[in-house]
Amino acid sequence: MLLSFPNWIIHLSSAIEWGVAAALLFHYGKITGRRDIRLFGLAMLPHWSGSFFVLGYHISGDSIPLLLDMSELINLFGSTALLLATLNLLKSTKKYPAAGYSAALAAIMIAGKPQSWLGADIFDAILQLSSVVYITFLVLLLIVYRRDRTIFSSLTVAGFWFVLIFISVTIFCMYLATEVRGYPTLSHDDLLHGAAESLLSVSNLMIAIGAHRKIREYEREQSKGAQG
């Protein structure tokens, strides 16, 4: 295996934190009686399962590329699930324009050149599409947060957006590892790989802590109401 023990801890913590965040959001939806929030928590599960394919890829010493490809495919389903769950939340605000679905789908359809979907590597196309879907989800997430502050904490929203910083830094670290430091892949550069992955752990932790804060906030309000 290419990863050092500290790097494994970072990767495992990232996966665990996302799973905990999904469970907390599901629980928050349950105690508030919000089915749409529960569905959002469930919509996080595909991304969580995709992380185990990445772990399997690293366990194999990065020798089974199909595992990495499968994680990209699962992440596309995960990003789509988050987008649909956020659209469902947006409808519950009762201020949702009828053209919202069309706008979201249009943003996905026009992204990238048509011929990119016909390239030799279909998984590159899947990765591109997944990125567009995720960015569309982030934009709609901001709209949901702006219209109804009872659903997410600002920290949770920031955590989902922080994933973009993780992706940007990872791309930069890949360039440094392969072009500057002379490693075959980023995985071979344990220091840069761990530094990049730590940002994903930070983003997932932000999402989880934010969800926990909303649960505590709701429980305090319920307690005050019972005492009153």
C-alpha positions as CSV (number, residue, x, y, z in Angstrom):
1,M,0.0,0.0,0.0
2,L,1.2,3.5,-0.9
3,L,-0.3,5.4,2.0
4,S,1.4,5.9,5.3
5,F,-0.4,5.3,8.6
6,P,-1.1,9.1,9.2
7,N,-2.5,9.3,5.7
8,W,-4.7,6.3,6.2
9,I,-6.1,8.0,9.4
10,I,-6.9,11.1,7.3
11,H,-8.7,9.1,4.6
12,L,-10.7,7.0,7.2
13,S,-11.7,10.1,9.2
14,S,-13.0,11.7,6.0
15,A,-15.2,8.8,5.3
16,I,-16.4,8.5,8.9
17,E,-17.2,12.2,9.1
18,W,-19.3,12.2,6.0
19,G,-21.3,9.2,7.3
20,V,-21.8,10.9,10.7
21,A,-22.9,14.1,9.0
22,A,-25.5,12.1,7.0
23,A,-26.7,10.4,10.1
24,L,-27.0,13.7,12.0
25,L,-29.0,15.4,9.2
26,F,-31.3,12.4,9.0
27,H,-31.8,12.5,12.8
28,Y,-32.4,16.3,12.6
29,G,-35.1,15.6,10.0
30,K,-36.6,12.9,12.2
31,I,-36.9,15.0,15.4
32,T,-38.2,18.0,13.5
33,G,-40.7,15.9,11.6
34,R,-39.2,17.1,8.3
35,R,-39.3,14.3,5.8
36,D,-37.4,16.5,3.2
37,I,-34.5,16.9,5.6
38,R,-34.4,13.1,6.2
39,L,-34.3,12.5,2.5
40,F,-31.4,14.9,2.2
41,G,-29.5,12.9,4.8
42,L,-30.2,9.7,2.9
43,A,-29.1,11.5,-0.3
44,M,-25.6,11.8,1.2
45,L,-25.2,8.0,1.3
46,P,-24.1,7.4,-2.3
47,H,-21.1,9.7,-1.9
48,W,-20.3,7.9,1.4
49,S,-20.4,4.5,-0.4
50,G,-18.1,6.0,-3.1
51,S,-15.5,6.8,-0.5
52,F,-15.1,3.1,0.2
53,F,-14.2,2.4,-3.4
54,V,-11.5,5.0,-3.1
55,L,-10.2,3.3,0.1
56,G,-10.3,-0.1,-1.7
57,Y,-8.3,1.5,-4.6
58,H,-5.6,2.6,-2.1
59,I,-5.7,-0.8,-0.3
60,S,-4.8,-2.3,-3.7
61,G,-1.8,-0.1,-3.9
62,D,-3.6,1.9,-6.7
63,S,-3.4,-1.2,-8.8
64,I,-7.1,-1.6,-9.6
65,P,-8.1,1.6,-11.5
66,L,-11.7,0.2,-12.0
67,L,-12.3,0.9,-8.3
68,L,-11.5,4.6,-8.8
69,D,-13.6,4.7,-11.9
70,M,-16.5,3.1,-10.0
71,S,-16.1,5.8,-7.3
72,E,-16.5,8.4,-10.0
73,L,-19.7,6.8,-11.3
74,I,-21.1,6.5,-7.8
75,N,-20.2,10.1,-7.1
76,L,-22.3,11.2,-10.1
77,F,-25.3,9.4,-8.6
78,G,-24.4,11.0,-5.3
79,S,-24.2,14.5,-6.7
80,T,-27.5,13.9,-8.5
81,A,-29.1,12.7,-5.3
82,L,-28.0,15.8,-3.4
83,L,-29.3,18.0,-6.2
84,L,-32.7,16.3,-6.2
85,A,-32.9,16.4,-2.4
86,T,-32.1,20.1,-2.5
87,L,-34.7,20.8,-5.1
88,N,-37.2,19.0,-2.8
89,L,-36.1,21.3,0.1
90,L,-36.5,24.3,-2.1
91,K,-40.1,23.4,-2.9
92,S,-40.8,23.3,0.8
93,T,-40.0,27.0,1.2
94,K,-43.1,27.7,-0.9
95,K,-41.2,30.4,-2.7
96,Y,-39.8,28.1,-5.3
97,P,-40.2,29.3,-8.9
98,A,-41.7,26.8,-11.4
99,A,-38.8,27.4,-13.7
100,G,-36.3,26.2,-11.1
101,Y,-36.2,22.6,-12.4
102,S,-35.6,23.8,-15.9
103,A,-32.8,26.1,-14.8
104,A,-31.0,23.4,-12.9
105,L,-31.3,20.9,-15.7
106,A,-30.3,23.4,-18.3
107,A,-27.1,24.2,-16.3
108,I,-26.2,20.5,-16.5
109,M,-27.1,19.9,-20.1
110,I,-25.1,22.8,-21.5
111,A,-22.0,22.2,-19.5
112,G,-19.0,21.0,-21.6
113,K,-18.8,20.4,-25.3
114,P,-21.1,17.7,-26.7
115,Q,-18.1,15.8,-28.1
116,S,-16.6,15.4,-24.7
117,W,-19.2,12.7,-23.9
118,L,-17.9,10.7,-26.9
119,G,-14.3,10.6,-25.9
120,A,-12.3,7.4,-25.4
121,D,-12.4,7.7,-21.6
122,I,-16.1,7.7,-20.5
123,F,-15.1,8.2,-16.9
124,D,-13.6,11.6,-17.7
125,A,-17.0,12.6,-19.0
126,I,-18.6,11.2,-15.9
127,L,-16.3,13.2,-13.7
128,Q,-17.0,16.4,-15.7
129,L,-20.8,15.8,-15.4
130,S,-20.6,15.0,-11.7
131,S,-18.7,18.3,-11.1
132,V,-21.4,20.3,-12.9
133,V,-24.2,18.6,-11.0
134,Y,-22.4,19.2,-7.7
135,I,-21.9,22.9,-8.4
136,T,-25.6,23.2,-9.4
137,F,-26.4,21.6,-6.1
138,L,-24.2,24.1,-4.2
139,V,-26.0,27.1,-5.8
140,L,-29.4,25.7,-4.9
141,L,-28.1,25.0,-1.4
142,L,-27.4,28.6,-0.9
143,I,-30.9,29.5,-2.1
144,V,-32.4,27.1,0.4
145,Y,-30.3,28.5,3.2
146,R,-31.2,32.0,2.4
147,R,-34.9,31.2,2.3
148,D,-35.1,28.9,5.4
149,R,-32.4,29.2,8.0
150,T,-34.0,26.4,10.1
151,I,-32.8,23.6,7.7
152,F,-29.0,24.0,7.7
153,S,-26.5,25.9,9.8
154,S,-24.1,28.2,8.0
155,L,-21.3,25.9,8.9
156,T,-22.9,23.0,7.1
157,V,-23.4,25.0,4.0
158,A,-19.9,26.3,4.2
159,G,-18.7,22.7,4.5
160,F,-20.3,21.6,1.3
161,W,-18.8,24.6,-0.5
162,F,-15.4,23.9,1.1
163,V,-15.3,20.7,-1.0
164,L,-14.4,23.0,-4.0
165,I,-11.3,24.1,-2.2
166,F,-10.4,20.5,-1.5
167,I,-10.8,19.7,-5.3
168,S,-8.8,22.8,-6.3
169,V,-5.9,22.1,-3.9
170,T,-5.9,18.4,-4.9
171,I,-5.5,19.3,-8.6
172,F,-2.6,21.7,-7.7
173,C,-1.0,19.0,-5.5
174,M,-1.3,16.5,-8.4
175,Y,0.6,19.0,-10.6
176,L,3.3,19.5,-7.9
177,A,3.7,15.8,-7.3
178,T,4.0,14.7,-10.9
179,E,5.5,17.7,-12.7
180,V,7.7,19.3,-10.0
181,R,8.5,16.5,-7.5
182,G,8.7,13.8,-10.1
183,Y,6.3,11.2,-8.6
184,P,4.2,8.9,-10.9
185,T,1.0,10.0,-9.2
186,L,-0.2,12.0,-6.2
187,S,-0.6,8.9,-4.1
188,H,3.2,8.3,-4.3
189,D,3.8,11.7,-2.7
190,D,2.5,11.0,0.8
191,L,3.0,14.5,2.1
192,L,1.1,16.3,-0.6
193,H,-1.6,13.6,-0.8
194,G,-2.2,13.8,2.9
195,A,-2.3,17.6,2.9
196,A,-4.9,17.6,0.1
197,E,-7.0,14.8,1.7
198,S,-7.0,16.7,5.0
199,L,-9.0,19.4,3.4
200,L,-11.8,16.9,2.6
201,S,-11.7,15.8,6.2
202,V,-12.1,19.5,7.3
203,S,-15.1,20.0,4.9
204,N,-16.8,16.9,6.2
205,L,-16.2,17.9,9.8
206,M,-17.8,21.3,9.1
207,I,-20.9,19.6,7.7
208,A,-21.2,17.3,10.7
209,I,-20.6,19.9,13.3
210,G,-23.1,22.2,11.6
211,A,-25.7,19.5,11.7
212,H,-25.0,18.8,15.3
213,R,-25.4,22.5,16.1
214,K,-28.9,22.5,14.5
215,I,-29.9,19.5,16.6
216,R,-28.8,21.2,19.8
217,E,-30.4,24.4,18.8
218,Y,-33.7,22.6,18.2
219,E,-33.5,20.7,21.4
220,R,-32.9,23.9,23.4
221,E,-35.9,25.6,21.7
222,Q,-38.1,22.5,22.6
223,S,-36.8,22.6,26.1
224,K,-37.7,26.3,26.5
225,G,-41.1,25.7,25.1
226,A,-41.8,22.9,27.5
227,Q,-40.7,25.0,30.5
228,G,-42.8,27.9,29.3
